Amino acid sequence: MTNPLTDPYIVLNKVYSGGKYLKQAIAESAVEPLNKNRTVKICYGVLEKDVYLSGIIAHNCKKPPKSAARLILKIALYMLEFMQKSGYMVVDHAVELAKKLGKGGEAGFINAMLRSYSLPPVPDRADEKLAYTTSTPLWLAKLVRRSYKAEAADILSAPAPGVCVRFERGEAEYLESEHLSTPFAGVYIFKNFVRDERFFAGDYTFQSIGSVAICSAISGGERLLDACAAPGGKSVLLSKKFKNVTSCELHPHRVQLIESYVSRMGAKNFKAVCADGTVFNPSYEGAFDAVLVDAPCSGTGVLNENPDIKLHRRPQDIPSLMQTQAALLNNCCRYVKPGGMLYYSTCSILPEENDTAAYNFLAEHKNFCLVGLQSPLAHKTTKFGLQFLPHISLGAGFFIACFKRAAPLLRNEAAATPRHAARPVILSEVPSG
């Protein structure tokens, strides 16, 4: 029998020691096909519960284990704590893997630890308790608890509901499988979904419910600029609302992702370009009815689908991301024609990246005002936009705000407008959609 810890160790070692993203590590690893589902489950589970598993190890070890032993212990502990696997089987395989890796000197320690470990007490202090019970880095647990109070635990522990599929056509035959309907036409969440040839024919695509919700909140028009467009899902869906779509990305390989996505889905009204959204392009000035800035962000709204974010993200990343978000907004707002809309979205649950970004933008750009949005997907209406949250929004943690550029004033209106009136208009909160 193949050692069930081997393939997870190979994949996760690339994440922990190599700094790679989990999906990339899985894709490039020669995982045994017969047990791939088990391997993927273990890899996602270990990263999701990393803080919790690290707490068990710290509680039972006088000094931190070396990296190889620590990873073996995390995999074994996950299987014991969350997969109800036989203790003897897991311990034996863990010891066997240590020896196979040339870490025989650690085998005795691993054996003793797994046979006698105990769980640490749940911390008393609120932040530490939240971090431990939801297996979230302490810095992030503090931010989320400060912002969401009693909802923080539900937000951080909300599971991914399944595979979200958006159909262009022919969904009826797939709906015999277990699925969850969504508020959006042709969009369903499946417990399990196996890609087939109709994916390549463009009959359906995989698109997160949060991404679909963002597109749903955007009004249509003639020309759209999607300033941070890869892999292209929002651009393709929004092409149904706009006559022409220009999709931009900073790196050439990400432009290729957009072009591939557009080609597979059969969209025609597209132009994909390689461009830096923070650098002004004179030919774009005032040229678009709508501009979408789906900005790089912390990804804290999609932790349930990308648990490696917990491992790679650091608190010092947030100020840096906020600077990038502001730079994108400050530049791309110049591309909106008078009377047009600037949309700002993230896959973050942190107000620093969402409401604060909107507030700062309006404070600096007096020719834009806030516009209320609605959505059929459950959400919170914040001061500046719609905040989708994992525990109420089918697993999604996204944000969107909309700013309208003032139309040019007539000559007599301009003369009658007092200078002190040029402050941003903040519309009152709109009812939940």
C-alpha positions as CSV (number, residue, x, y, z in Angstrom):
1,M,0.0,0.0,0.0
2,T,1.3,3.5,-0.9
3,N,2.2,5.6,2.0
4,P,-0.7,8.2,2.2
5,L,1.7,10.8,3.7
6,T,4.2,10.8,0.9
7,D,2.4,12.8,-1.8
8,P,1.0,15.4,0.6
9,Y,4.5,15.8,2.0
10,I,5.9,16.4,-1.6
11,V,3.3,19.0,-2.4
12,L,3.2,20.8,0.9
13,N,7.0,21.0,1.1
14,K,6.9,23.1,-2.0
15,V,4.4,25.4,-0.2
16,Y,6.1,25.6,3.2
17,S,9.7,25.5,2.1
18,G,9.5,26.7,-1.5
19,G,7.0,29.5,-1.1
20,K,4.7,28.2,-3.9
21,Y,0.9,28.5,-4.0
22,L,-0.9,25.3,-3.3
23,K,-2.6,25.0,-6.7
24,Q,0.7,25.5,-8.4
25,A,2.4,22.9,-6.2
26,I,-0.3,20.3,-6.9
27,A,-0.2,21.0,-10.6
28,E,3.5,20.5,-10.9
29,S,3.8,17.4,-8.6
30,A,3.6,13.8,-9.9
31,V,0.7,12.9,-7.5
32,E,-0.5,9.3,-7.7
33,P,-3.7,9.6,-9.8
34,L,-5.6,6.8,-7.9
35,N,-5.3,8.7,-4.6
36,K,-5.2,12.3,-5.9
37,N,-8.5,13.3,-4.2
38,R,-7.2,12.1,-0.8
39,T,-3.9,14.0,-1.4
40,V,-5.7,17.2,-2.3
41,K,-8.0,16.9,0.7
42,I,-5.0,16.5,3.0
43,C,-3.0,19.4,1.5
44,Y,-5.9,21.8,1.7
45,G,-6.8,20.6,5.2
46,V,-3.3,21.0,6.6
47,L,-3.0,24.6,5.3
48,E,-6.5,25.4,6.5
49,K,-5.6,24.1,10.0
50,D,-2.0,25.2,10.1
51,V,-2.3,27.5,13.1
52,Y,-4.2,24.9,15.0
53,L,-1.8,22.1,14.1
54,S,1.2,24.3,15.0
55,G,-0.4,25.0,18.4
56,I,-0.5,21.2,19.1
57,I,3.1,20.8,18.1
58,A,4.2,23.7,20.2
59,H,2.2,22.4,23.2
60,N,3.9,19.0,23.0
61,C,7.4,19.8,22.0
62,K,10.1,21.4,24.2
63,K,11.8,22.8,21.2
64,P,10.6,23.4,17.6
65,P,11.1,20.4,15.4
66,K,13.1,20.7,12.2
67,S,11.2,21.5,9.1
68,A,10.8,18.0,7.7
69,A,9.7,16.5,11.0
70,R,7.3,19.5,11.6
71,L,5.7,18.9,8.2
72,I,5.3,15.2,8.8
73,L,3.7,15.9,12.2
74,K,1.3,18.4,10.7
75,I,0.1,15.9,8.0
76,A,-0.2,13.1,10.6
77,L,-2.0,15.3,13.1
78,Y,-4.5,16.5,10.5
79,M,-5.3,12.9,9.5
80,L,-5.7,11.9,13.2
81,E,-7.7,15.0,14.2
82,F,-9.9,15.6,11.2
83,M,-10.0,12.4,9.1
84,Q,-10.5,9.9,11.8
85,K,-7.8,7.7,10.5
86,S,-6.4,4.8,12.5
87,G,-3.8,6.0,15.0
88,Y,-1.5,3.0,14.4
89,M,-1.7,3.4,10.7
90,V,-0.9,7.1,10.7
91,V,2.0,6.8,13.1
92,D,3.6,3.9,11.3
93,H,3.4,5.7,8.0
94,A,4.8,8.9,9.5
95,V,7.8,7.0,10.9
96,E,8.2,5.2,7.6
97,L,8.2,8.5,5.7
98,A,10.8,10.1,8.0
99,K,13.1,7.2,7.4
100,K,12.5,7.3,3.6
101,L,13.5,11.0,3.6
102,G,16.7,10.2,5.4
103,K,15.4,11.6,8.7
104,G,15.7,8.4,10.7
105,G,17.1,10.3,13.6
106,E,13.7,12.1,13.9
107,A,11.7,8.8,13.6
108,G,11.7,8.1,17.3
109,F,10.6,11.6,18.2
110,I,7.8,11.5,15.7
111,N,6.6,8.2,16.9
112,A,6.6,9.3,20.6
113,M,4.9,12.6,19.8
114,L,2.0,11.1,17.8
115,R,1.3,8.4,20.3
116,S,1.2,10.6,23.3
117,Y,0.3,14.1,22.3
118,S,-2.4,16.2,24.0
119,L,-4.4,19.2,22.9
120,P,-3.5,22.6,24.3
121,P,-6.0,24.5,26.3
122,V,-8.1,27.0,24.4
123,P,-6.8,30.5,25.1
124,D,-8.8,32.8,27.3
125,R,-8.1,36.1,25.6
126,A,-10.5,36.9,22.8
127,D,-8.0,37.4,20.0
128,E,-5.9,34.4,20.8
129,K,-9.0,32.2,21.2
130,L,-10.3,33.3,17.8
131,A,-7.0,32.6,16.2
132,Y,-6.7,29.2,17.7
133,T,-10.4,28.0,17.2
134,T,-10.5,29.3,13.6
135,S,-6.9,28.4,12.8
136,T,-6.1,32.0,11.7
137,P,-2.9,33.9,12.1
138,L,-3.2,36.1,15.2
139,W,-2.6,39.4,13.4
140,L,-5.5,38.6,11.0
141,A,-7.8,37.4,13.8
142,K,-7.3,40.7,15.6
143,L,-8.2,42.7,12.5
144,V,-11.3,40.7,11.7
145,R,-12.5,40.7,15.3
146,R,-12.0,44.4,15.6
147,S,-14.1,44.9,12.4
148,Y,-16.8,42.3,12.8
149,K,-17.0,41.6,16.5
150,A,-19.3,38.6,17.2
151,E,-19.4,37.6,13.6
152,A,-15.7,37.1,13.3
153,A,-15.6,33.4,14.2
154,D,-18.4,32.6,11.7
155,I,-16.6,34.6,9.0
156,L,-13.2,33.0,9.5
157,S,-14.6,29.4,9.8
158,A,-17.1,29.5,7.0
159,P,-16.4,26.6,4.6
160,A,-16.2,26.8,0.8
161,P,-19.6,25.6,-0.3
162,G,-18.3,23.7,-3.4
163,V,-17.5,24.3,-7.1
164,C,-19.2,27.3,-8.6
165,V,-20.1,26.8,-12.3
166,R,-21.5,29.4,-14.6
167,F,-23.3,28.0,-17.6
168,E,-23.7,29.6,-21.0
169,R,-26.1,26.8,-22.1
170,G,-27.0,23.2,-21.5
171,E,-27.0,23.1,-17.7
172,A,-30.0,20.8,-17.4
173,E,-28.1,17.5,-17.7
174,Y,-25.7,18.6,-14.9
175,L,-28.4,19.5,-12.4
176,E,-29.1,15.9,-11.6
177,S,-26.0,16.0,-9.5
178,E,-26.1,17.5,-6.0
179,H,-26.1,21.2,-6.3
180,L,-27.1,24.5,-4.7
181,S,-28.9,27.2,-6.7
182,T,-27.7,30.8,-6.5
183,P,-29.5,34.1,-7.1
184,F,-27.9,34.4,-10.5
185,A,-29.3,32.8,-13.7
186,G,-27.2,29.8,-14.9
187,V,-24.9,29.8,-11.8
188,Y,-24.9,26.8,-9.5
189,I,-22.6,25.4,-6.8
190,F,-21.9,21.7,-7.0
191,K,-20.6,19.5,-4.2
192,N,-18.5,17.7,-6.9
193,F,-18.1,18.7,-10.5
194,V,-15.9,16.9,-13.0
195,R,-14.8,19.0,-16.0
196,D,-15.6,17.5,-19.4
197,E,-15.3,18.4,-23.1
198,R,-18.1,20.9,-22.9
199,F,-15.9,23.1,-20.8
200,F,-13.6,23.5,-23.8
201,A,-16.6,24.2,-26.0
202,G,-17.4,27.2,-23.8
203,D,-20.7,25.8,-22.6
204,Y,-19.7,26.5,-19.0
205,T,-16.9,28.0,-17.0
206,F,-15.7,28.0,-13.4
207,Q,-16.3,31.4,-11.8
208,S,-16.6,32.2,-8.1
209,I,-19.9,33.3,-6.8
210,G,-18.2,36.5,-5.5
211,S,-16.9,37.3,-9.0
212,V,-20.4,36.8,-10.5
213,A,-21.9,39.1,-7.8
214,I,-19.4,41.8,-8.7
215,C,-20.4,41.6,-12.3
216,S,-24.1,41.6,-11.4
217,A,-23.7,44.9,-9.5
218,I,-22.2,46.7,-12.5
219,S,-24.4,48.6,-15.0
220,G,-23.8,48.3,-18.7
221,G,-22.8,50.8,-21.4
222,E,-20.7,51.2,-24.5
223,R,-17.1,50.8,-23.4
224,L,-15.6,49.1,-20.4
225,L,-12.1,49.0,-19.2
226,D,-11.3,46.1,-16.9
227,A,-8.0,47.3,-15.5
228,C,-6.8,44.2,-13.6
229,A,-8.6,41.5,-15.7
230,A,-6.8,38.2,-15.5
231,P,-7.8,35.4,-15.8
232,G,-10.7,37.1,-17.7
233,G,-13.9,35.8,-16.0
234,K,-15.3,39.2,-15.1
235,S,-14.4,40.6,-18.5
236,V,-16.2,37.8,-20.3
237,L,-19.3,38.0,-18.2
238,L,-19.4,41.8,-18.5
239,S,-19.1,41.6,-22.2
240,K,-22.8,40.8,-22.2
241,K,-23.4,44.3,-20.7
242,F,-21.0,46.4,-22.8
243,K,-20.5,46.7,-26.6
244,N,-16.7,46.8,-26.2
245,V,-14.4,45.5,-23.5
246,T,-10.7,46.4,-23.0
247,S,-9.0,44.0,-20.6
248,C,-5.6,45.0,-19.2
249,E,-3.0,43.1,-17.3
250,L,0.5,43.9,-16.1
251,H,2.3,40.7,-17.2
252,P,2.3,39.2,-20.7
253,H,1.6,35.6,-19.4
254,R,-1.6,37.0,-17.7
255,V,-2.7,38.7,-20.9
256,Q,-2.4,35.3,-22.5
257,L,-4.7,33.8,-19.8
258,I,-7.3,36.4,-20.7
259,E,-7.0,35.7,-24.4
260,S,-7.3,32.0,-23.8
261,Y,-10.4,32.5,-21.6
262,V,-12.0,34.8,-24.1
263,S,-11.3,32.4,-27.0
264,R,-12.7,29.4,-25.1
265,M,-15.9,31.3,-24.2
266,G,-16.3,32.6,-27.7
267,A,-16.5,36.3,-26.8
268,K,-15.9,38.7,-29.7
269,N,-16.0,42.2,-28.4
270,F,-12.6,42.1,-26.7
271,K,-9.2,43.7,-26.7
272,A,-6.6,42.3,-24.3
273,V,-3.6,44.5,-23.7
274,C,-0.5,44.4,-21.5
275,A,-0.4,47.6,-19.5
276,D,0.3,48.9,-16.0
277,G,-2.9,50.2,-14.5
278,T,-0.9,52.7,-12.3
279,V,0.7,54.4,-15.4
280,F,-1.3,56.9,-17.3
281,N,-2.2,56.2,-20.9
282,P,-3.3,59.4,-22.6
283,S,-5.3,57.6,-25.3
284,Y,-7.6,56.2,-22.5
285,E,-8.4,59.6,-20.9
286,G,-12.1,60.1,-20.6
287,A,-12.7,57.2,-23.1
288,F,-14.8,54.7,-21.1
289,D,-18.3,54.6,-19.8
290,A,-17.1,52.3,-17.0
291,V,-13.8,51.3,-15.5
292,L,-13.5,48.3,-13.2
293,V,-10.5,48.2,-10.8
294,D,-10.6,44.7,-9.4
295,A,-7.5,45.5,-7.3
296,P,-4.8,43.2,-6.0
297,C,-5.6,42.6,-2.4
298,S,-5.0,40.5,0.7
299,G,-7.3,37.7,-0.5
300,T,-8.8,37.4,3.0
301,G,-12.2,36.9,1.6
302,V,-11.3,33.7,-0.1
303,L,-9.3,31.9,2.6
304,N,-11.7,29.0,2.5
305,E,-10.7,28.3,-1.1
306,N,-7.1,29.4,-0.9
307,P,-5.8,28.4,2.6
308,D,-2.2,29.0,1.6
309,I,-3.0,32.7,1.9
310,K,-2.9,32.3,5.7
311,L,0.7,31.0,5.3
312,H,2.0,33.6,2.9
313,R,0.2,36.8,3.9
314,R,1.9,39.1,6.4
315,P,0.5,42.1,8.3
316,Q,3.0,44.4,6.6
317,D,1.5,43.5,3.2
318,I,-1.7,45.4,4.0
319,P,-0.2,49.0,3.9
320,S,1.7,48.0,0.7
321,L,-1.5,46.7,-0.9
322,M,-3.4,49.8,0.1
323,Q,-0.8,51.9,-1.7
324,T,-1.2,49.9,-4.9
325,Q,-5.0,50.1,-4.7
326,A,-4.9,53.8,-4.3
327,A,-2.4,54.2,-7.2
328,L,-4.8,52.1,-9.4
329,L,-7.8,54.2,-8.5
330,N,-6.0,57.5,-8.8
331,N,-4.8,56.6,-12.3
332,C,-7.8,54.7,-13.7
333,C,-10.3,57.4,-12.6
334,R,-8.9,59.5,-15.4
335,Y,-10.2,57.0,-17.9
336,V,-13.8,57.5,-16.9
337,K,-15.8,59.8,-19.2
338,P,-18.0,62.5,-17.6
339,G,-21.1,60.9,-16.2
340,G,-19.4,57.5,-16.3
341,M,-18.8,55.0,-13.5
342,L,-15.6,53.8,-11.7
343,Y,-16.1,50.5,-9.9
344,Y,-13.7,49.3,-7.2
345,S,-13.7,45.7,-6.0
346,T,-11.6,43.3,-4.0
347,C,-11.7,39.8,-2.6
348,S,-11.0,41.1,0.9
349,I,-13.0,41.4,4.1
350,L,-10.7,44.0,5.6
351,P,-12.2,47.5,5.8
352,E,-8.7,48.9,5.4
353,E,-8.8,47.7,1.8
354,N,-12.4,48.4,1.1
355,D,-14.3,51.3,2.9
356,T,-11.1,53.0,3.8
357,A,-9.9,52.9,0.1
358,A,-13.2,54.3,-1.0
359,Y,-13.1,57.1,1.6
360,N,-9.6,58.1,0.7
361,F,-10.4,58.1,-3.0
362,L,-13.5,60.4,-2.6
363,A,-11.5,62.7,-0.3
364,E,-8.9,63.3,-3.0
365,H,-11.3,63.3,-6.1
366,K,-14.0,66.0,-5.7
367,N,-15.3,65.3,-9.2
368,F,-16.6,61.8,-8.1
369,C,-19.5,60.9,-5.9
370,L,-20.5,57.7,-4.3
371,V,-23.3,55.7,-6.0
372,G,-25.4,53.1,-4.1
373,L,-25.4,49.5,-5.4
374,Q,-27.6,46.5,-4.9
375,S,-27.1,42.7,-5.2
376,P,-29.4,39.7,-4.9
377,L,-26.6,37.8,-3.1
378,A,-26.8,38.3,0.7
379,H,-24.4,41.0,1.9
380,K,-23.7,43.8,4.3
381,T,-24.3,47.4,3.1
382,T,-21.3,49.4,4.4
383,K,-20.9,53.2,4.3
384,F,-19.3,53.0,0.9
385,G,-20.3,49.8,-0.8
386,L,-21.4,46.2,-0.6
387,Q,-19.5,43.7,1.5
388,F,-20.0,40.1,0.8
389,L,-19.0,37.8,3.7
390,P,-18.3,34.1,3.6
391,H,-20.8,33.1,6.3
392,I,-23.8,34.8,4.6
393,S,-22.7,35.1,0.9
394,L,-22.4,31.4,-0.1
395,G,-18.8,31.4,1.0
396,A,-17.7,34.6,-0.8
397,G,-15.8,37.5,0.8
398,F,-15.8,40.3,-1.8
399,F,-16.4,44.1,-1.8
400,I,-17.5,46.5,-4.4
401,A,-18.0,50.3,-4.5
402,C,-19.1,52.6,-7.3
403,F,-18.1,56.2,-8.0
404,K,-19.7,58.4,-10.6
405,R,-17.7,61.1,-12.4
406,A,-19.5,64.4,-12.5
407,A,-20.8,65.5,-15.9
408,P,-19.4,68.8,-17.2
409,L,-21.3,71.8,-15.8
410,L,-23.0,74.2,-18.2
411,R,-21.3,77.6,-18.3
412,N,-24.0,79.3,-16.3
413,E,-24.1,76.5,-13.7
414,A,-20.4,76.6,-13.2
415,A,-20.6,80.3,-12.5
416,A,-23.3,79.8,-9.9
417,T,-21.5,76.9,-8.1
418,P,-19.8,78.1,-4.9
419,R,-16.3,76.9,-4.4
420,H,-16.9,75.3,-1.0
421,A,-19.5,73.0,-2.6
422,A,-16.8,70.8,-4.2
423,R,-16.6,68.2,-1.5
424,P,-17.5,64.5,-2.3
425,V,-21.1,63.6,-1.9
426,I,-21.7,60.5,0.3
427,L,-25.0,58.9,-0.4
428,S,-26.9,57.3,2.4
429,E,-26.9,53.6,2.8
430,V,-29.1,51.7,0.4
431,P,-31.3,48.8,1.4
432,S,-29.8,45.3,1.0
433,G,-30.5,43.9,-2.4
